[in-house]
Amino acid sequence: MGKAVRLSDIAKRTGVSTVTVSKALSGQKGVSERKRDEIRKLAADMGYQKTMVAPGQKKSYTIGVVVPENLFSGRQSYYWAYFQELSRKARDRGNLPVLEVVSEKEQDGSRVPGLIQGGQVRGVIFLGSFREKYGKAMVDATKVPYLFLDAPGIGDGKDSIVTDNLRMAYQLTNYLFSMGHRKIGFIGTRTLTDAVDDRFLGYIKSLMAHGVQVNPAYVLDDRDPKTGDFNPERYFNIDREDMPTAYLCSTDTSASCFAARLQQDGLTVPKDVSLAGFEDFLPDHLSGLQLTSCRVNLEEIAEKAVTTLVRKIEGTLYTPGTFEVSGTLSFGSSVKKIGKAVSFV
């Protein structure tokens, strides 16, 4: 039996997008009659058959989830929570989620994930930030529909779903200014993930909006840029003679680890230093600190990801591009008001 013809196969032959092919074959607007006829004729010549499902019956697909190891090990169980939510949403629709964790060595050697090589899945979700070269290699090797989650698309793979990191970090930093803080630092290793980079940019934007220049000494790494491992003793070095009164931390895990480091130096949160985190997620071994944070809507993100991927698999209409899901601010007891609000310029 021959291999089934996909919408993407027709799109490549006609030089248009998969969305255009879907519109043409389903009779939707947005395609010229000439192009519609061309696509329909080619589809017939290629033997394309639209999948028909009985009313009330849902098709089941095996969906792969690929994540880099440096985001999925140790204390960074946030991405495990991401996968759990994806898995739950996939199973709710009758689909089977399959996880593959890619090691640093595999990224160095550009080894394509086995679930892609073996043709085990009907669609793939790439979770988190991969190295640019490796990401392109994965995309080139992937012959099934895919999308990126918590990171922008790589190469021609522009479909992605992300948290509105920049805007939410901007709002969190604005909140610190409203509580009277003017010397505000940032904690998070840049260039490790796109999410942290966007949160840093949101922090910078807020400083600019309040007429405050960035002090490089106030910006601290929190993790090894290659392995992603936390090392408070190495990275959390502060100058007690000139230190911020508040920090925006790129994750709640960073905030909690930094709070523990401050405690070793005889400083407490929020009495001596105020902290705001991000993600509103802490592993059990770090719980206890009631952080002001940004709650990432994992449920909505996972629902959007699974729905979009299934539509791509089935060749039905979906909205291509990057989709941002807003978070919500969650106010804890980790920020202290120290004076009059700092005004916008």
Buried (B, 14 or more C-beta within 10 A) or exposed (E): EEEEBBBBBBBEBBEBEBBBBBBBBEEEEEBEEEBBEBBBEBBEEEEBEEEEEEEEEEEEBBBBBBBBBBBBBBBBBBBBBBBBBBBBBBBEBEBBBBBBBBEBEBBEEEBBBEBBEEEBBBBBBBBBBBBEEBBBBBBEEBEBBBBBBBBBBBEEBEBBBBBBBBBBBBBBBBBBBBBBBBBBBBBBBBEBBBBBBBBBBBBBBBBBBBEBEBBEEBBBBBBBEEBBBBEBEEBBEBEEEEBBBBBBBBBBBBBBBBBBBBEEEEBEBBEBBBBBBBBBBBBEEBEEBEBBBBBBBBEBBBBBBBEBBBBBBBBEEBEBEEBBBEBEBBEBEBBBEEEEBBEEE
